[in-house]
Amino acid sequence: MKTRIRKRLGQHYLTDENICRKIVDAFDVEEEDYILEIGPGRGEITKYLTGKSQNYIAIELDRENCLLLKEKFPGIKLLNQDILEVDFTELSGGQKIRVIGNIPYNITSQILFTLFDNRSLISDALLMMQEEVARRLTAKPGTKDYGITSIFTQVFTRPKMLFQVSRNCFYPKPRVDSMMISFEFGNETERKIDDIEFFRTFVRTAFGKRRKTLKNALKDIGIETKDLDSVFDFGRRAESLSVEEFIRLSNYFLAVPAADRQGTRRTNREERKENHE
């Protein structure tokens, strides 16, 4: 059976068999692993995954693709759902999940933050995304790619770019090249943060307006720094601070009365929607 290309779902299907094999080889599946494939599409990667683990499940939003996948892979465990709406606790069954997928370009950030929100249930992930997004996730302080997404990614995971995938390996052909990037969850860095919700608010406020210094940006959450020159140089801008510096400062300012911070916290869903820098 044939399926239609739905642009609104950001569908770009892999057509290079060598790349599909290379991706699965890099994932290094063992039989007892609990595997979750996000957006298997027409099964380009799926066919190299099935049979490697007894605990494989796929989540696909496109109903036509679901019918095709069931036809191609009888007995496959497949959910016709939106990955952003999935209950990971129910999905995991108490086991750590390994995630793999060629994820849609148009909701990359939302998917990443969904995984971050469920990080306690995930051991690692291997994802394909636009190369520019991958570079943003692994960016260092002081570079043009460094920002909110870089910090959260490097706090919650250990990201590593693996290999580039040419735009010529897809149909329809996207305008940019892609990158395979791995994420190891359970990062020790997160344990240094005293209050993760305040840390989220602190980082987002600091980057609220890139041209603002920390001194000016932090006023938005009731933090006054004029008498704290001995603590830190608040004349710096957010993009110059390392992850460790953000953690140290957020822990320092955590003692600011909660009343001064009212109304600054946002829900995880709102964060995912707004995470397009």
Backbone bond lengths (Angstrom), bond angles and torsions (degrees), N, CA, C in turn:
res aa  C-N    CA-C-N  psi(-1)  N-CA   C-N-CA  omega(-1)  CA-C   N-CA-C  phi
1 M - - - 1.458 - - 1.520 110.30 -
2 K 1.310 116.64 150.85 1.463 122.11 179.26 1.525 109.77 -104.30
3 T 1.323 115.25 148.67 1.463 119.86 176.91 1.514 109.39 -122.69
4 R 1.325 115.23 153.23 1.468 120.59 -179.23 1.528 111.50 -84.59
5 I 1.322 115.45 154.17 1.464 121.26 173.13 1.521 107.54 -85.59
6 R 1.299 117.16 124.46 1.466 121.59 178.69 1.526 109.35 -110.76
7 K 1.318 115.07 105.12 1.463 120.38 -177.23 1.523 112.00 -61.78
8 R 1.342 115.95 -33.63 1.469 118.98 -177.44 1.528 111.56 -65.04
9 L 1.334 117.11 -19.96 1.458 121.08 178.43 1.529 111.90 -95.41
10 G 1.323 116.18 3.51 1.469 120.36 177.88 1.517 112.96 64.25
11 Q 1.341 117.27 36.84 1.462 120.79 -174.50 1.529 112.84 -80.24
12 H 1.327 114.90 123.76 1.464 123.32 172.64 1.526 105.93 -138.76
13 Y 1.327 116.71 110.48 1.458 120.87 -172.80 1.524 111.47 -92.56
14 L 1.335 115.57 136.21 1.455 120.80 175.57 1.522 109.99 -67.35
15 T 1.316 116.37 138.29 1.469 120.34 178.53 1.529 111.70 -123.00
16 D 1.314 117.75 -6.01 1.464 122.54 -177.68 1.532 109.31 -94.31
17 E 1.329 116.58 110.61 1.468 121.57 -177.23 1.526 111.75 -64.43
18 N 1.311 117.43 -35.73 1.463 120.40 -179.63 1.524 111.40 -64.14
19 I 1.331 115.66 -38.70 1.465 120.03 178.27 1.525 110.29 -67.67
20 C 1.321 117.12 -40.62 1.471 120.72 178.60 1.525 110.67 -59.75
21 R 1.326 116.53 -44.44 1.461 120.57 178.86 1.523 110.88 -66.02
22 K 1.333 116.15 -39.82 1.457 120.79 -179.49 1.530 111.09 -62.88
23 I 1.325 116.45 -38.37 1.472 121.51 179.59 1.527 110.38 -63.75
24 V 1.325 115.86 -48.59 1.467 119.98 -178.59 1.527 110.98 -66.66
25 D 1.319 117.38 -37.03 1.463 120.49 176.71 1.529 110.69 -62.00
26 A 1.342 115.73 -40.10 1.474 120.39 -179.86 1.526 111.07 -67.38
27 F 1.341 116.88 -27.16 1.466 121.56 -178.97 1.526 111.38 -75.35
28 D 1.338 116.86 -28.18 1.464 122.80 173.17 1.535 111.93 53.81
29 V 1.319 115.31 64.10 1.471 121.62 -176.01 1.529 111.49 -76.00
30 E 1.333 115.30 138.96 1.456 121.46 172.02 1.530 108.68 -113.36
31 E 1.319 116.15 155.84 1.466 121.16 -170.53 1.528 113.69 -57.86
32 E 1.338 117.43 -33.63 1.464 120.35 -176.38 1.529 113.16 -87.11
33 D 1.324 118.29 -3.34 1.467 121.58 -178.83 1.527 111.69 -65.51
34 Y 1.336 115.84 144.03 1.460 122.24 171.97 1.526 107.71 -95.40
35 I 1.328 115.81 107.89 1.467 121.60 -172.04 1.523 110.64 -105.16
36 L 1.329 115.62 131.64 1.460 122.19 172.65 1.520 108.31 -118.82
37 E 1.327 116.82 118.57 1.465 120.27 175.16 1.523 108.50 -101.31
38 I 1.320 115.82 124.72 1.463 121.79 178.61 1.526 109.13 -93.37
39 G 1.317 116.19 125.19 1.460 121.06 175.83 1.513 114.03 59.05
40 P 1.333 118.62 61.81 1.467 120.83 -179.63 1.518 114.29 -65.64
41 G 1.349 116.76 -14.53 1.471 119.75 177.14 1.507 111.84 62.84
42 R 1.328 116.04 -117.96 1.469 121.04 -179.41 1.523 112.07 -100.30
43 G 1.336 116.65 9.37 1.462 120.42 174.05 1.512 115.50 92.32
44 E 1.328 117.64 21.48 1.463 120.77 -177.30 1.527 112.30 -60.59
45 I 1.335 116.65 -44.28 1.463 121.30 177.42 1.517 110.04 -88.48
46 T 1.308 116.13 -33.19 1.466 122.65 -176.58 1.521 112.31 -53.14
47 K 1.308 117.01 -42.09 1.473 119.40 -174.87 1.519 112.78 -64.35
48 Y 1.345 116.87 -21.77 1.459 120.37 177.31 1.534 111.70 -93.75
49 L 1.343 116.62 -9.41 1.463 121.55 178.74 1.526 112.73 -94.74
50 T 1.332 115.73 -40.08 1.466 119.67 -176.15 1.530 110.22 -61.37
51 G 1.287 114.75 135.10 1.461 119.41 -178.95 1.516 113.03 97.01
52 K 1.339 116.79 -20.22 1.461 119.91 179.73 1.527 111.92 -81.95
53 S 1.339 116.43 -27.11 1.461 120.96 179.83 1.521 109.34 -134.94
54 Q 1.320 116.20 145.49 1.460 121.32 177.34 1.532 111.22 -84.58
55 N 1.313 115.91 -3.82 1.468 121.15 -174.55 1.529 110.61 -125.87
56 Y 1.322 115.59 58.99 1.463 122.22 -178.39 1.528 109.71 -103.00
57 I 1.341 115.56 137.29 1.466 120.81 174.07 1.524 108.63 -142.57
58 A 1.311 116.42 143.75 1.463 121.23 179.64 1.521 109.92 -122.47
59 I 1.321 115.89 147.58 1.462 121.96 176.40 1.525 108.30 -122.98
60 E 1.325 115.50 119.48 1.462 121.91 -176.17 1.525 109.47 -134.43
61 L 1.326 116.78 127.46 1.461 121.72 -177.62 1.521 112.90 -80.79
62 D 1.336 117.15 -33.62 1.461 122.00 -176.70 1.534 110.22 -75.00
63 R 1.325 116.41 116.26 1.472 121.17 -176.54 1.528 111.69 -62.59
64 E 1.328 117.37 -39.81 1.465 120.15 179.85 1.529 110.76 -62.94
65 N 1.325 116.35 -40.65 1.457 119.57 178.05 1.525 111.09 -65.08
66 C 1.328 117.02 -34.75 1.458 120.34 177.41 1.531 111.03 -62.18
67 L 1.320 116.28 -43.26 1.460 120.28 178.31 1.524 111.06 -63.32
68 L 1.341 115.74 -40.46 1.460 120.55 178.69 1.523 110.92 -64.70
69 L 1.333 116.41 -43.79 1.464 120.70 -178.71 1.523 111.88 -63.28
70 K 1.324 116.52 -39.95 1.462 120.20 178.89 1.531 111.00 -67.29
71 E 1.328 114.95 -31.35 1.457 120.04 177.67 1.530 110.61 -70.82
72 K 1.334 116.10 -41.61 1.463 121.65 -177.15 1.524 112.73 -77.99
73 F 1.353 115.34 -33.40 1.465 119.89 -175.90 1.531 110.35 -128.24
74 P 1.326 117.68 76.04 1.471 121.04 -178.80 1.534 110.69 -56.06
75 G 1.318 115.34 135.11 1.455 119.47 178.79 1.516 114.83 88.46
76 I 1.315 116.38 -2.87 1.458 120.02 179.76 1.534 110.21 -64.51
77 K 1.331 116.57 141.66 1.460 120.11 175.72 1.522 107.42 -87.67
78 L 1.330 115.80 113.57 1.463 121.36 -170.64 1.520 110.93 -137.31
79 L 1.319 116.09 131.88 1.462 121.97 176.89 1.520 109.50 -111.46
80 N 1.328 116.30 125.94 1.464 121.72 176.07 1.529 107.68 -89.03
81 Q 1.343 115.72 78.55 1.455 121.83 -174.55 1.526 110.90 -140.81
82 D 1.322 113.86 170.09 1.457 122.48 173.77 1.522 107.57 -90.21
83 I 1.316 118.44 123.96 1.463 121.68 -178.12 1.532 111.58 -58.74
84 L 1.329 117.45 -26.07 1.463 120.59 -179.67 1.531 111.91 -74.17
85 E 1.341 116.66 -12.72 1.467 120.54 -177.67 1.533 112.82 -110.78
86 V 1.307 117.04 2.00 1.460 120.82 -174.29 1.530 111.83 -74.17
87 D 1.314 116.04 142.35 1.464 122.65 174.74 1.531 107.52 -88.99
88 F 1.319 116.56 100.85 1.462 120.80 -175.81 1.527 112.04 -67.91
89 T 1.318 116.86 -29.67 1.466 119.81 178.93 1.523 110.44 -63.36
90 E 1.319 115.40 -44.71 1.459 120.38 178.08 1.517 110.86 -68.91
91 L 1.326 115.72 -38.26 1.464 121.41 -177.70 1.523 111.74 -65.27
92 S 1.315 116.49 -40.86 1.468 120.92 -173.72 1.521 113.24 -73.88
93 G 1.336 116.69 -30.05 1.454 119.69 -178.36 1.510 112.85 60.65
94 G 1.333 115.56 28.68 1.456 120.15 179.02 1.521 114.45 87.47
95 Q 1.338 116.56 0.25 1.458 120.67 -179.89 1.532 110.46 -104.90
96 K 1.316 116.55 153.52 1.459 120.92 175.05 1.530 109.08 -74.45
97 I 1.325 116.06 134.82 1.461 121.38 -177.08 1.518 110.97 -99.87
98 R 1.322 115.90 143.43 1.471 122.08 169.99 1.534 106.69 -107.59
99 V 1.316 116.87 128.66 1.465 122.03 -172.47 1.526 110.29 -111.07
100 I 1.326 115.38 138.30 1.460 121.24 176.90 1.521 108.55 -141.04
101 G 1.319 117.61 150.12 1.459 118.76 176.36 1.512 114.81 170.48
102 N 1.318 113.92 151.85 1.465 123.01 168.07 1.524 103.94 -94.85
103 I 1.332 116.45 92.75 1.466 119.87 -168.41 1.531 111.72 -84.73
104 P 1.338 116.94 149.17 1.470 121.27 -177.91 1.536 111.54 -60.82
105 Y 1.308 115.73 134.39 1.461 121.17 -178.87 1.525 112.41 -58.58
106 N 1.349 115.65 -37.07 1.468 118.65 -170.90 1.525 114.42 -76.12
107 I 1.337 117.60 -11.59 1.470 118.77 177.63 1.533 111.24 -131.43
108 T 1.313 116.71 29.02 1.464 120.57 -178.86 1.524 111.75 -56.54
109 S 1.331 116.99 -49.13 1.463 120.69 -177.64 1.524 111.56 -62.28
110 Q 1.338 116.46 -42.85 1.460 119.92 -179.59 1.530 111.16 -62.84
111 I 1.327 116.69 -40.39 1.461 120.25 178.86 1.523 110.35 -65.60
112 L 1.324 116.97 -44.11 1.463 120.57 179.28 1.517 111.35 -58.26
113 F 1.332 116.44 -45.16 1.457 119.06 -177.97 1.529 111.80 -72.67
114 T 1.328 117.21 -26.48 1.457 119.81 172.41 1.527 109.61 -64.28
115 L 1.324 116.20 -43.14 1.467 120.32 177.70 1.526 110.81 -65.75
116 F 1.334 116.59 -41.21 1.467 119.83 179.07 1.533 110.65 -61.89
117 D 1.328 115.71 -40.74 1.466 120.12 -179.84 1.534 111.40 -64.27
118 N 1.328 116.33 -25.41 1.468 121.59 -179.10 1.533 111.53 -109.87
119 R 1.313 115.94 26.11 1.465 121.44 -172.87 1.525 114.38 -60.19
120 S 1.320 117.71 -27.06 1.464 119.81 -179.58 1.522 111.91 -69.15
121 L 1.350 116.67 -15.98 1.461 121.83 -177.28 1.523 112.69 -103.76
122 I 1.342 116.93 -0.45 1.465 121.42 -173.72 1.525 109.97 -119.79
123 S 1.309 116.71 134.59 1.468 120.38 177.64 1.523 111.90 -91.56
124 D 1.345 116.39 -41.78 1.466 119.54 179.07 1.521 109.58 -163.14
125 A 1.322 115.09 168.59 1.467 120.49 179.11 1.525 109.50 -146.15
126 L 1.318 115.41 148.35 1.457 122.27 174.15 1.522 106.32 -129.99
127 L 1.333 116.45 110.89 1.453 121.15 -171.86 1.526 111.89 -126.99
128 M 1.337 114.31 146.37 1.456 120.18 172.44 1.523 108.60 -103.34
129 M 1.323 115.14 133.16 1.465 120.78 179.93 1.519 109.27 -151.35
130 Q 1.325 116.45 174.73 1.452 120.37 177.43 1.524 109.41 -57.63
131 E 1.309 116.43 139.73 1.464 120.67 -177.63 1.527 111.74 -58.80
132 E 1.330 117.27 -38.14 1.461 119.76 -178.72 1.524 111.61 -65.35
133 V 1.334 116.92 -33.56 1.464 120.55 177.50 1.523 109.91 -70.20
134 A 1.326 116.86 -42.54 1.464 120.95 178.93 1.526 110.90 -59.99
135 R 1.322 116.00 -39.48 1.470 119.79 179.55 1.532 110.52 -68.26
136 R 1.312 116.75 -32.06 1.464 120.52 177.28 1.528 110.72 -66.89
137 L 1.334 116.21 -39.34 1.459 120.22 -177.70 1.523 112.31 -67.69
138 T 1.321 116.87 -29.41 1.462 121.06 -176.85 1.527 112.77 -104.98
139 A 1.337 116.73 8.31 1.476 121.51 -174.24 1.529 112.56 -65.49
140 K 1.323 115.02 153.65 1.463 122.85 177.99 1.529 110.05 -102.38
141 P 1.335 117.32 157.87 1.471 121.16 179.21 1.533 111.36 -56.45
142 G 1.328 114.59 144.82 1.458 120.10 177.29 1.512 114.63 85.61
143 T 1.335 118.02 -1.69 1.456 121.03 177.70 1.526 109.54 -101.09
144 K 1.330 115.93 160.96 1.469 119.80 -176.17 1.523 112.48 -67.68
145 D 1.323 117.67 -22.58 1.468 121.39 -178.33 1.523 112.96 -85.62
146 Y 1.312 117.50 -12.44 1.463 121.66 -173.49 1.524 110.93 -76.16
147 G 1.342 116.08 131.97 1.456 119.06 -179.76 1.514 111.79 -169.85
148 I 1.323 115.77 -157.92 1.464 122.24 -176.83 1.529 111.62 -56.26
149 T 1.328 116.59 -47.56 1.459 120.07 -177.51 1.519 111.32 -63.42
150 S 1.326 116.45 -38.07 1.465 120.53 178.27 1.518 110.34 -58.20
151 I 1.322 115.77 -47.09 1.462 121.00 -175.76 1.518 111.65 -66.09
152 F 1.319 117.77 -50.01 1.460 120.08 -178.72 1.535 111.20 -62.80
153 T 1.318 116.60 -40.67 1.464 120.19 178.89 1.523 110.92 -61.31
154 Q 1.322 116.14 -43.84 1.463 120.54 -176.41 1.527 113.05 -78.83
155 V 1.326 117.13 -15.39 1.469 120.85 173.07 1.529 110.38 -82.11
156 F 1.324 116.65 -44.44 1.458 121.18 -174.55 1.526 113.96 -85.38
157 T 1.350 117.08 -23.56 1.468 120.69 -176.51 1.526 110.46 -142.72
158 R 1.327 114.36 174.62 1.464 121.25 168.54 1.528 106.13 -113.14
159 P 1.333 117.72 98.39 1.467 120.72 -176.80 1.530 111.85 -85.00
160 K 1.327 115.44 148.45 1.469 120.17 178.47 1.524 109.46 -148.60
161 M 1.327 115.94 123.48 1.460 120.08 176.17 1.531 108.39 -74.70
162 L 1.352 116.32 132.39 1.458 120.57 -176.73 1.521 113.20 -102.26
163 F 1.324 117.14 -61.06 1.467 118.96 179.95 1.524 110.12 -157.28
164 Q 1.324 114.25 153.12 1.462 121.75 -179.48 1.527 109.60 -82.61
165 V 1.334 115.23 148.20 1.462 121.42 175.11 1.534 107.44 -124.08
166 S 1.299 116.51 118.35 1.465 121.55 -176.57 1.518 112.00 -63.49
167 R 1.316 115.63 146.85 1.472 121.28 176.53 1.531 111.19 -60.29
168 N 1.347 116.34 -21.07 1.463 121.05 -179.47 1.531 112.64 -73.33
169 C 1.323 116.82 -6.14 1.470 121.24 -179.20 1.526 112.28 -91.48
170 F 1.337 116.75 8.40 1.462 120.67 -174.94 1.525 112.26 -125.74
171 Y 1.314 114.41 156.25 1.464 121.91 167.68 1.534 108.03 -137.74
172 P 1.336 117.21 128.64 1.464 126.10 -9.78 1.527 110.91 -64.80
173 K 1.305 115.48 155.85 1.457 121.60 -176.02 1.528 110.59 -73.17
174 P 1.326 118.15 121.50 1.474 120.05 178.02 1.529 110.69 -74.88
175 R 1.316 116.15 172.09 1.465 120.47 -178.28 1.523 112.87 -84.07
176 V 1.335 116.26 -12.04 1.461 119.95 -175.82 1.526 110.23 -132.91
177 D 1.342 115.38 163.25 1.456 120.76 175.29 1.521 109.65 -80.04
178 S 1.317 115.63 161.96 1.463 121.57 179.83 1.519 110.88 -113.29
179 M 1.324 115.20 171.84 1.457 121.40 -179.88 1.521 108.98 -142.25
180 M 1.318 115.99 137.69 1.456 120.80 170.71 1.525 106.80 -88.20
181 I 1.323 115.19 129.85 1.454 120.17 -179.11 1.524 109.45 -134.58
182 S 1.315 116.16 135.17 1.461 120.62 -179.99 1.528 109.44 -102.76
183 F 1.322 115.25 150.06 1.462 122.19 179.21 1.522 108.46 -131.24
184 E 1.312 116.14 121.80 1.460 120.08 173.86 1.518 107.31 -100.30
185 F 1.324 116.94 118.79 1.456 121.62 -177.94 1.535 109.87 -85.47
186 G 1.350 115.45 171.31 1.455 119.71 -177.63 1.516 112.03 80.80
187 N 1.324 116.20 38.37 1.461 121.67 -178.04 1.529 110.65 -69.87
188 E 1.328 116.05 131.41 1.463 121.23 178.53 1.527 111.91 -62.97
189 T 1.319 117.74 -25.51 1.466 121.90 -177.44 1.522 111.52 -57.36
190 E 1.336 117.20 -39.42 1.466 120.49 -177.33 1.527 111.73 -60.26
191 R 1.313 117.69 -31.22 1.463 121.62 -176.64 1.530 112.34 -68.46
192 K 1.309 116.64 -14.91 1.467 120.34 178.98 1.532 111.99 -80.77
193 I 1.333 116.86 -11.69 1.462 122.03 -175.97 1.526 109.81 -88.51
194 D 1.321 116.80 125.70 1.463 121.19 -177.01 1.527 112.88 -73.66
195 D 1.325 117.65 -34.06 1.463 121.77 -178.81 1.524 107.50 -146.56
196 I 1.334 116.34 105.84 1.463 120.71 -173.03 1.524 112.19 -65.66
197 E 1.339 117.41 -34.54 1.462 119.54 -179.66 1.526 111.04 -68.86
198 F 1.323 116.88 -40.62 1.457 119.11 176.61 1.526 110.42 -67.22
199 F 1.324 116.98 -36.25 1.467 120.93 176.93 1.530 110.44 -59.97
200 R 1.333 116.94 -44.56 1.470 120.75 178.09 1.533 110.15 -57.76
201 T 1.333 115.81 -48.24 1.456 121.07 -179.11 1.525 110.86 -62.41
202 F 1.310 116.12 -43.20 1.464 121.79 -178.08 1.533 110.79 -61.33
203 V 1.326 116.55 -48.05 1.477 120.99 -178.81 1.519 110.99 -64.25
204 R 1.324 117.03 -46.01 1.466 120.18 -178.48 1.525 111.16 -64.46
205 T 1.315 116.54 -37.16 1.467 119.73 178.02 1.518 110.66 -66.94
206 A 1.312 116.80 -42.02 1.464 121.46 -179.78 1.525 111.69 -60.41
207 F 1.339 115.95 -35.93 1.465 120.65 -179.40 1.527 112.52 -94.64
208 G 1.335 116.74 5.65 1.463 120.24 -175.81 1.510 113.88 -51.48
209 K 1.302 115.50 -43.79 1.469 121.40 175.71 1.519 106.25 -136.84
210 R 1.317 115.79 108.61 1.462 121.24 -170.54 1.530 113.66 -56.54
211 R 1.303 117.66 -29.47 1.462 118.80 -177.06 1.519 113.08 -81.96
212 K 1.318 115.61 -8.41 1.460 119.31 178.61 1.522 111.01 -79.72
213 T 1.321 116.12 144.82 1.452 119.81 170.81 1.526 108.48 -76.48
214 L 1.323 116.30 164.20 1.463 119.58 177.38 1.526 110.57 -58.28
215 K 1.326 115.83 -38.79 1.467 121.64 -178.94 1.525 110.76 -53.52
216 N 1.324 116.85 -43.85 1.467 121.17 -178.57 1.523 112.59 -82.17
217 A 1.329 116.66 -38.85 1.466 120.35 -176.45 1.528 112.11 -65.69
218 L 1.319 116.83 -40.01 1.468 120.34 -174.03 1.525 113.74 -72.53
219 K 1.311 116.19 -13.16 1.470 118.98 176.34 1.526 110.96 -62.39
220 D 1.346 115.98 -24.54 1.464 120.35 -178.90 1.529 112.88 -65.01
221 I 1.344 117.75 -18.87 1.465 119.81 176.26 1.532 110.21 -117.82
222 G 1.329 114.83 27.77 1.461 120.19 173.08 1.510 115.62 73.41
223 I 1.338 116.98 22.21 1.458 119.87 179.43 1.525 109.71 -102.93
224 E 1.293 116.02 120.50 1.467 122.64 179.64 1.526 108.50 -105.51
225 T 1.333 116.97 127.68 1.469 120.85 -173.47 1.522 114.34 -115.32
226 K 1.328 117.75 6.36 1.467 119.70 -171.61 1.525 114.02 -62.53
227 D 1.321 118.08 -24.58 1.463 120.63 -179.36 1.524 112.05 -105.97
228 L 1.343 116.57 20.41 1.461 119.57 -174.84 1.526 113.20 -119.01
229 D 1.327 116.34 30.35 1.468 120.07 -178.59 1.525 112.13 -61.84
230 S 1.327 116.65 -28.08 1.457 119.83 -179.34 1.527 111.97 -77.37
231 V 1.340 116.07 -16.54 1.457 120.93 -178.95 1.521 111.74 -84.91
232 F 1.343 115.54 -43.91 1.464 120.36 -174.77 1.524 108.98 -164.78
233 D 1.320 115.93 157.90 1.470 120.57 175.18 1.531 108.17 -86.62
234 F 1.317 116.41 95.47 1.460 121.02 -177.80 1.524 113.08 -82.37
235 G 1.328 115.51 7.02 1.462 120.36 172.48 1.518 111.24 -83.40
236 R 1.327 116.59 -5.72 1.465 121.36 177.63 1.526 110.47 -76.98
237 R 1.342 115.39 159.72 1.461 120.93 175.60 1.524 109.74 -99.56
238 A 1.317 115.41 157.81 1.464 121.16 -173.34 1.520 113.35 -55.68
239 E 1.336 117.39 -39.12 1.459 119.59 -174.91 1.528 113.68 -67.65
240 S 1.331 117.75 -8.94 1.461 120.25 179.33 1.532 112.51 -92.90
241 L 1.345 117.19 -10.07 1.463 120.84 -175.93 1.527 111.90 -86.95
242 S 1.313 115.76 139.03 1.457 120.45 175.50 1.533 109.48 -78.19
243 V 1.326 116.20 167.24 1.460 120.73 176.77 1.530 109.80 -59.03
244 E 1.331 116.24 -42.28 1.468 120.63 -179.64 1.536 111.05 -61.88
245 E 1.319 117.68 -38.41 1.466 120.64 179.22 1.525 111.00 -67.62
246 F 1.324 117.08 -39.10 1.469 120.17 176.74 1.527 110.39 -62.31
247 I 1.312 116.15 -41.65 1.467 119.62 179.47 1.524 110.60 -64.24
248 R 1.318 116.22 -45.15 1.466 119.99 -178.80 1.523 111.14 -61.96
249 L 1.325 117.28 -42.53 1.463 120.33 -178.42 1.527 111.97 -71.42
250 S 1.328 117.44 -40.53 1.463 118.82 -179.74 1.536 110.28 -65.05
251 N 1.324 116.94 -38.28 1.465 120.17 176.70 1.530 110.81 -64.84
252 Y 1.329 116.19 -38.61 1.465 121.35 -179.67 1.529 111.05 -63.18
253 F 1.348 115.33 -44.11 1.469 119.53 -174.96 1.527 113.55 -87.03
254 L 1.307 116.79 0.54 1.454 119.93 -179.90 1.530 111.84 -61.30
255 A 1.320 116.67 -23.46 1.467 120.92 -179.43 1.528 112.82 -75.20
256 V 1.355 117.22 -7.85 1.465 119.97 178.05 1.528 108.09 -60.76
257 P 1.343 118.94 132.41 1.476 121.58 -178.17 1.519 112.50 -49.11
258 A 1.317 115.45 137.23 1.469 120.67 -177.61 1.522 111.99 -58.65
259 A 1.324 117.17 -32.17 1.467 120.81 -178.71 1.521 111.40 -60.82
260 D 1.340 116.38 -29.25 1.459 120.08 -179.81 1.516 112.12 -75.99
261 R 1.344 114.93 -13.30 1.455 117.68 -177.26 1.518 111.90 -109.79
262 Q 1.315 118.73 5.63 1.463 121.96 -176.97 1.523 110.97 -59.00
263 G 1.309 113.65 137.63 1.468 119.09 175.27 1.507 113.55 84.72
264 T 1.352 117.47 -0.12 1.456 118.15 -177.76 1.515 112.87 -93.32
265 R 1.357 118.25 -19.53 1.444 120.05 -177.45 1.524 110.95 -83.51
266 R 1.316 114.08 143.58 1.453 119.07 179.08 1.514 109.65 -121.88
267 T 1.317 115.65 158.51 1.455 119.63 179.82 1.524 109.37 -71.95
268 N 1.316 116.41 160.38 1.452 120.91 179.53 1.523 111.16 -60.59
269 R 1.333 117.02 -39.62 1.469 119.48 179.50 1.520 110.71 -63.49
270 E 1.330 118.16 -41.66 1.462 120.77 178.14 1.521 110.41 -63.27
271 E 1.341 116.55 -38.01 1.451 119.85 178.00 1.511 111.60 -62.43
272 R 1.337 116.02 -43.67 1.450 118.28 -178.71 1.527 111.13 -63.33
273 K 1.330 116.73 -39.99 1.461 120.44 -179.58 1.516 112.16 -66.13
274 E 1.351 115.29 -32.94 1.456 119.02 -175.44 1.518 112.83 -93.11
275 N 1.317 117.88 4.36 1.447 120.22 -172.15 1.535 112.76 -87.39
276 H 1.325 116.40 41.74 1.466 121.52 174.97 1.522 107.55 -111.26
277 E 1.301 115.97 95.69 1.480 119.54 -173.37 1.531 110.48 -76.56
